[in-house]
Amino acid sequence: MTDVVIRTLDESSAHLFRTMPDPLALSDKHRTTRYRPDWQRIALRDGRTVARAAWWGRPEDPEPLVINWFDVAEGEEEAGAELLRTAPWQTPELELDLPTGWRDDPLRRDAVAVRESAARQAGYSPLVQRFLYRWTPDRGLPERPGRLLFTPEPDDDVFLGLLRRIASGTLDAHARRAIERGGVDQAAREDLEILRWFPSPREWWQIARTPQGDPVGIHIPARNPGGPCVAFVGVVPEHRGRGYAYDLLAECTHLLAAQGAEFIAAATDQGNVPMAAHFTKAGYPVVRERVNYWSDPEATAG
C-alpha cells in the first residue's frame, strides 16, 4: 500500500474535495454550507481521495471554529486520523452530521463507525448526540403564549449573570463540560464568547421577564455564516418546569421571521427531552442528527 498524501486545498484545487462518495447522503447539506477552500483538506492514496475534512467559521476569522465535515473511506481510518492530527489549526471540536434514521441502515451505521474510529485515533471522544432542526415559513409561526415580557439589554454583564444562573442544573452537554473544568462562571463566559461571535446585531438579544419584572430567561436570535438560527434559549432554575423555554423559542422565531428569515436552523441535545418537545411544538422538524466530538487542542495539533 502506497503512502498517503495529505493536501490543504485552495481555490484552484477545491474541486478535489468533491471526488469522494457520500454514503451518508449529506451532499445537499454540504452544498449549501460555505467552506473556505483553504480550510479544506484531503488525504490521497494512489490519486484517490480516501479521507476529507472541512473546517468552518466566519470567512473573516483567523482560524476556524469547528471541524464541520469529516469523511473516511472504509479501511482508511489511520489516513483520516492523520488528516486531523496534522491540521494547522488547533480545533477542539468535531461535528459529524448524520441523516435521520441512520441507525436503521447497516451501510450508514458502518460509515459512521469508520468515521468515529478515525476521530478517536486522532484524539477525539464523543461528547453528545444532538437533533438538528430547520423551521420554514410554511410551518407557520408558533403561537406566543403572552405570559412574558421581552426587552433588549445592552449590558453584557447582565447577560453574563443570567448565563451563570442558567448554567446551574443545565442539561446542555457543552455547558456541563465547561462546568466540570471551571465551574458555572467558565460555562457562562464560554457561552457569552460564542454569542458575541455571531455576526448578527447585538440588539436582538432579549431578556424575558414575568409581568412583575422577575427575570425568567434569555433568548438569542442570530445569524451565523449559514443563515438565521436560534443561538441560545435558557431559563433560570427557579422558573423551570413551567414550559417557559417554549415561550422564549416562540419569541425568537417571531423575531427572526420579522427580519425576513426564509429558514431558521436550531439544535438541542438529544438528552434534553423538554427542549426537544418545545421545538416540536413550535413547528421545528428534525432534519438531521449530529454527534459532537471533543479533544484538547494538543491532541490534534500537527
C-alpha positions in Angstrom: 0.0 0.0 0.0 1.4 3.4 -1.0 1.8 6.2 1.4 -1.0 8.7 2.0 -0.5 12.3 0.6 -2.3 15.0 2.6 -3.2 18.2 0.9 -4.7 21.5 2.1 -6.7 22.9 -0.8 -7.0 26.3 -2.4 -9.3 27.9 -5.0 -7.6 26.0 -7.8 -7.9 22.6 -6.2 -11.1 23.0 -4.2 -12.9 20.7 -6.7 -10.9 17.7 -5.4 -12.9 17.8 -2.2 -16.0 16.5 -4.1 -14.2 13.5 -5.5 -15.3 11.1 -2.8 -18.5 9.1 -2.4 -21.1 10.3 0.1 -22.6 7.2 1.8 -24.3 9.3 4.4 -26.2 11.2 1.7 -25.5 14.6 3.1 -24.4 16.2 -0.2 -27.3 18.6 -0.2 -26.5 19.9 3.3 -22.8 20.4 2.4 -23.7 22.0 -0.9 -25.5 24.8 1.0 -22.8 25.3 3.6 -20.0 27.7 2.7 -16.5 26.5 3.3 -13.2 28.3 2.7 -11.2 26.3 0.2 -8.1 26.8 2.4 -9.9 25.3 5.4 -10.4 22.0 3.4 -8.0 19.1 3.5 -7.9 15.7 1.7 -5.9 12.5 2.0 -5.0 10.8 -1.2 -3.8 7.3 -1.8 -2.8 6.4 -5.4 -4.5 9.5 -6.5 -7.8 8.6 -4.9 -9.4 10.7 -2.1 -9.7 8.4 0.9 -10.5 11.0 3.6 -11.6 14.6 3.7 -12.4 17.2 6.3 -13.7 20.8 6.2 -13.2 23.4 9.0 -15.9 26.0 9.4 -16.2 29.5 10.8 -16.8 33.1 9.7 -15.0 34.0 6.5 -13.1 36.7 8.4 -12.0 34.5 11.3 -8.2 34.0 11.5 -8.9 30.3 12.4 -11.9 28.0 12.0 -14.3 27.3 14.9 -15.1 23.6 14.4 -14.5 20.7 12.1 -17.9 20.5 10.4 -17.4 17.8 7.7 -15.4 14.6 8.0 -15.5 11.6 5.7 -13.3 8.5 5.7 -13.3 5.6 3.3 -13.6 2.0 4.7 -10.2 0.7 5.9 -8.7 4.2 5.8 -9.2 5.1 9.5 -5.5 5.9 10.0 -5.4 8.2 7.0 -8.5 10.1 8.4 -6.8 10.4 11.8 -3.6 11.7 10.2 -5.6 14.2 8.3 -6.9 15.6 11.5 -3.7 15.3 13.5 -1.6 17.2 11.0 -4.0 20.1 10.5 -2.5 23.5 11.1 -5.5 24.6 13.3 -6.0 23.6 16.9 -9.7 22.9 16.7 -11.1 21.1 19.8 -14.5 20.2 18.4 -15.6 18.0 15.5 -19.2 17.8 14.3 -20.3 14.7 12.5 -23.7 15.4 10.8 -25.8 12.3 10.1 -29.1 11.6 8.3 -32.2 10.9 10.5 -32.7 7.1 10.8 -29.1 6.3 10.2 -29.0 3.6 12.9 -31.6 1.6 10.9 -29.4 1.4 7.8 -26.4 -1.1 8.1 -24.4 0.7 5.4 -24.7 4.1 7.1 -24.0 2.6 10.5 -20.8 1.1 9.1 -19.9 4.5 7.6 -20.4 6.2 10.9 -18.3 3.6 12.7 -15.4 4.2 10.3 -15.5 8.0 10.9 -15.8 7.5 14.7 -12.8 5.2 14.7 -10.7 7.7 12.8 -11.8 10.5 15.1 -10.9 8.5 18.2 -7.5 7.7 16.8 -6.9 11.5 16.3 -7.8 12.1 19.9 -11.5 13.0 19.7 -14.1 11.5 22.0 -17.9 11.6 21.7 -19.4 14.4 23.7 -23.1 14.5 22.9 -25.6 13.5 20.3 -27.9 16.2 19.0 -31.0 16.9 17.0 -30.8 19.5 14.2 -33.9 21.4 13.3 -35.0 23.7 10.4 -38.1 25.9 10.6 -39.5 27.3 7.4 -42.4 29.7 6.9 -44.7 27.0 5.6 -44.7 25.5 9.1 -46.4 28.6 10.4 -45.3 30.8 13.2 -45.6 29.3 16.7 -48.3 30.8 19.0 -47.0 33.3 21.5 -48.3 32.4 24.9 -48.2 36.0 26.1 -47.0 35.1 29.6 -43.7 37.0 29.5 -42.4 40.4 28.6 -39.4 40.6 26.3 -36.9 43.5 26.3 -33.4 44.1 24.9 -30.5 44.6 27.3 -27.3 46.3 26.2 -25.2 45.4 29.2 -23.2 42.1 28.6 -22.7 41.8 32.4 -26.4 41.4 32.9 -26.5 38.6 30.3 -23.4 37.1 32.0 -25.2 37.0 35.3 -28.2 35.3 33.8 -26.0 32.8 31.9 -24.3 31.8 35.2 -27.8 31.1 36.7 -28.9 29.2 33.7 -25.8 27.0 33.8 -26.8 25.7 37.2 -28.5 22.4 36.6 -28.3 22.7 32.8 -28.9 19.6 30.6 -26.6 21.0 27.9 -23.5 18.8 27.5 -21.2 21.6 26.3 -22.1 23.7 29.4 -21.7 20.7 31.7 -18.3 20.0 30.3 -17.3 23.6 30.9 -18.7 23.4 34.5 -16.6 20.3 35.2 -13.5 22.2 34.0 -14.1 25.6 35.6 -17.5 25.9 37.3 -20.6 27.9 36.2 -18.5 31.0 35.6 -16.5 29.3 32.9 -19.6 27.9 31.3 -21.2 31.3 31.3 -18.2 33.0 29.8 -17.8 30.4 27.1 -21.4 30.9 26.1 -21.1 34.7 26.1 -18.0 34.4 23.9 -19.8 32.3 21.4 -22.8 34.6 21.4 -20.5 37.6 20.7 -19.0 35.6 17.8 -22.3 35.6 15.8 -22.3 38.3 13.1 -25.9 39.3 13.7 -27.0 42.5 15.6 -26.3 42.6 19.3 -29.7 44.4 19.8 -31.5 41.2 19.0 -30.6 39.7 22.4 -33.5 39.7 24.8 -34.4 39.0 28.4 -37.7 37.5 29.3 -39.4 38.7 32.5 -42.7 38.0 34.3 -45.2 40.8 34.4 -43.9 41.5 37.9 -40.4 42.1 36.4 -38.7 38.8 37.6 -36.1 37.6 35.1 -37.2 34.2 33.6 -34.5 33.6 30.9 -32.9 34.8 27.7 -33.2 34.1 24.0 -30.7 35.0 21.3 -31.9 35.1 17.7 -28.9 35.2 15.5 -27.3 34.7 12.1 -24.3 32.5 11.6 -22.4 32.2 8.3 -25.0 29.7 7.2 -28.0 31.9 7.9 -30.6 32.6 10.6 -30.5 30.4 13.7 -31.7 30.0 17.3 -28.4 30.7 19.1 -29.5 30.3 22.7 -32.6 29.7 24.8 -32.3 29.3 28.5 -34.4 29.5 31.6 -33.1 30.3 35.2 -33.6 27.4 37.6 -36.4 28.9 39.8 -38.6 29.2 36.7 -38.0 25.8 35.2 -40.8 23.2 34.8 -43.4 25.7 33.6 -42.7 25.5 29.8 -41.2 28.9 29.6 -38.5 27.7 27.2 -41.3 27.3 24.6 -42.3 31.0 25.2 -38.7 32.0 24.5 -38.4 29.9 21.4 -41.6 31.2 20.0 -40.5 34.8 20.5 -37.1 34.0 19.0 -38.8 32.5 15.9 -41.1 35.6 15.5 -38.2 38.0 15.7 -36.2 36.1 13.1 -39.2 35.8 10.8 -39.8 39.5 11.1 -36.3 40.0 9.8 -37.2 38.1 6.7 -35.8 34.6 7.6 -36.6 32.1 4.9 -35.5 29.3 7.3 -34.3 29.1 10.9 -31.7 26.5 12.0 -31.6 25.2 15.6 -30.2 22.3 17.6 -30.5 20.7 21.0 -29.0 17.7 22.8 -31.0 14.5 22.4 -30.9 14.1 26.1 -32.6 17.4 26.6 -36.1 15.9 26.3 -38.1 19.0 27.4 -36.3 21.3 24.9 -36.8 18.8 22.1 -40.5 18.7 22.9 -40.6 22.5 22.7 -39.0 22.5 19.2 -41.6 20.0 18.0 -44.4 22.1 19.5 -43.0 25.2 17.8 -43.0 23.6 14.3 -39.3 22.7 14.0 -38.9 19.3 12.3 -35.7 17.3 12.9 -33.8 17.4 9.6 -30.5 15.7 10.7 -28.7 14.4 13.7 -25.2 15.2 14.9 -22.6 13.7 17.1 -20.2 16.2 18.6 -16.7 15.1 19.5 -14.2 16.9 21.7 -10.4 16.9 22.1 -7.9 19.0 23.8 -6.1 21.1 21.2 -2.8 19.5 21.9 -4.3 16.1 20.8 -5.0 17.3 17.3 -2.1 19.7 16.7 0.2 18.7 13.9 
